[in-house]
Structure formats: C-alpha cells, structure tokens
Amino acid sequence: MKRPGPLLTLLAGLLLGAFMLSLNATTGTKSASSYREASPGVTAPPSPTPSSSTTPSASPSPSKSAKTVPPHADYAGRTDDDSSAVAVSLRGGKAIAYFCDGHDKESWLKGDVKDDGTMKLTGRHGAELNGTLKDGRSIRGTVDLGGRRYAFTADKAVKPSGLYRATATVRGATLDGGWIVLPGGRQVGILDRDGRPSAAPRIDPETGAVTIDGERLTAQPVTP
C-alpha cells in the first residue's frame, strides 16, 4: 500500500515541470510580440511640398544697357599750339574731320564713332585723328600728320560755324577748297589748285558763297 507514494510524487513532479515549461513559452512569445508593437518601424519623412508663395522666382537676366548714339553735331577748334584748326562733323555714328593750317598743310579724315564717344579717323599719307567726345560739348584729341602730333580741342559749333567744302573746275583748273569757320567767325582754309595749296579766300558763312578766280561758287556744309 506504500509503493504508490513515490510514483505519485514522480508523476506530480513531471506534471509541474511540464506546466512551468508551457508557462515560460507563453510568456516569452507575448513579450516579443509586445516589443514589436511598441517599436514602430522607421518611416522616411515625407518630402516637403514647395509652396508657390515661398519659391523664389527666377530673376530676369539684366538686359544690356541701351547704346548711346553720338549726337548729330559739328565741332570746331584750334590746336594747342594755335598753329592749325580742326573741325569734326558727326552723323549717325560716322565722322568726317578736316585739319588745316591755313597755308599748305591739310588733311581730310573719316571713320566711325564708338558708343563711348571715342573715334579713330584716318586720312591720306598715314594721317590719323584720335579723339573723345566729352558730354557732347567738345572733342578732345590729337592729329598725327607729317611726322608731327597736334593736340586739339574742338567745341560744339553752332551754324554758321562748322566745316565747309567747295569743288569745281574753273578755267581748266581743278579747285578743291576746305574751310573751318570757328566760333566767333574766324576762318581757316586752304584752296588746292591742281595740287598746289594756298590760303583760301573768305566765304560768306551764312550762305557759303565764295568767289574764286572770278567765278562765284558755293561752299557746302560737310557731313559724313
């Protein structure tokens, strides 16, 4: 009657061990499940949608400044050494100039005027005029002629001041006359007769009328 005691004790121990294993297994599963739920997965933040009110608009590229076209005007003046006169006529970005000492030295020059008012005019035998327009009121520059350089200032001229020229054939001779009428009425000019230069006779600055070798001619204003 006492033998069943140990067997019952052993059976009870086995049942208790099985119960404990089952309890531990159940508790571990729930813990793992609870951890996964409490730790949310990593989610990439949504890209911010640009707002039309905060997006800077592209600035328009600066446009090139409007070109400054040299004014249509005439200029006349003397060289710094007072030996000669210079006149320049500007029209539409083009220029024509006349250098004259009133005796035997002269040169006609022409070329373009840049937007900044600078100019380089050229003539026969390597003659060259380099000048700069100063606020539309005067031209300051130099003339290179015959191995010499003449600095000059030509102020804006008001009619009848300015540059004049007359060409004609009189008694078989080819005449070519150039005149610079300076502000104040002073005239400087050369008359070329078949390649022989000499001082030019005076012209009427109001009409350009001039008498050469008994013939009445009209000197015209010179423009490019």
PyMOL commands that set and color helices and strands:
alter all, ss='L'
color gray80, all
select helices_A, chain A and resi 4-38+124-126
alter helices_A, ss='H'
color red, helices_A
select strands_A, chain A and resi 73-79+85-91+94-100+106-112+118-123+128-134+138-145+148-157+162-170+173-181+187-193+196-199+209-212+215-218+220-221
alter strands_A, ss='S'
color yellow, strands_A
deselect
rebuild
show_as cartoon
